[in-house]
Amino acid sequence: MLIDTHCHLNIMIRDYAAKKEFKPLTEKETTLCQEVITAANNHNVTTIINVGTDLIESLTCIDIAKRFSNCFATIGLHPTDAHANWQTTIVEFKELLKQQTSLKIIGIGECGIDKYHKGYDAKRQRQAFQAQIELAIEHNLPIIVHSRDADIETYEILADYKNEPSLKGTIHCFSYNENYAQKFIDLGFVLGLGGTITYPKNETLRNVAKTVPLESIILETDAPFLAPQNVRGQQNSPAHIRTIAEFIANLRNEEYKTIAKITSETTNNLFNI
């Protein structure tokens, strides 16, 4: 079995261009979700974790999780969505966590630091990230960390909590070198690897994937984004987890079944699925 640990089915099946409030899935959207899930199942992907990036998308992830037995949800505020009144979103998250089990919430995020998109508010990003780390620690949940062009800042913020016994999580779409891979692993984090590992110029990430312990790797698509090289330019999908698993197996000179087994065990342990 395979697990897509980071997906956005909500974005794949719903137009968020004019989103103002949460609305339950329509019959059409539910059907589209089922089609994506069935295609994933046909490629041995048995579980999908849908990751929230703001309040409305987090609520949609919960709606999907409630409707489909093999889907789970996380709730989070993406650094580029950390608006001026971000604290109100954290309050909403705290209310949702009162029903954590019934809503199938298994993680906090994605949250973190993003210095790629210009015009960001560094102080606001840091504060929103810290608030979500503390929320995750309080509820003994893993953190899904978004870190783009921010290796030093991300590590330093997480390291401030290194003495918290429940600090754990995944570095989503890991993109740094072997040194930072080990730094994050030493803090108790695993590395989320996806389609970017197949890109021809991404030798740094391939070196990481070859050298870190397999137990420190989990698989993700970030669908509908970051499709593997063989379908690059198309919409990504959880079904492509198998492509990523096979690529890593060849890279590490290990059996595909071993990659599937160990990454799934790590995921199940981390998210308590």
Secondary structure by P-SEA (a helix, b strand, c coil): ccccccccccccccccccccccccccaaaaaaaaaaaaaaaaacccbbbbbbccaaaaaaaaaaaaacccccbbbbbccccccccaaaaaaaaaaaaaacccccccccccbbbbcccccccaaaaaaaaaaaaaaaaaacbbbbccccccaaaaaaaaaaacccccbbbbbccccccaaaaaaaaaabbbbbbccccccccaaaaaaaaaccccccbbbbcccccccccccccccccccaaaaaaaaaaaaacccaaaaaaaaaaaaaaaacc
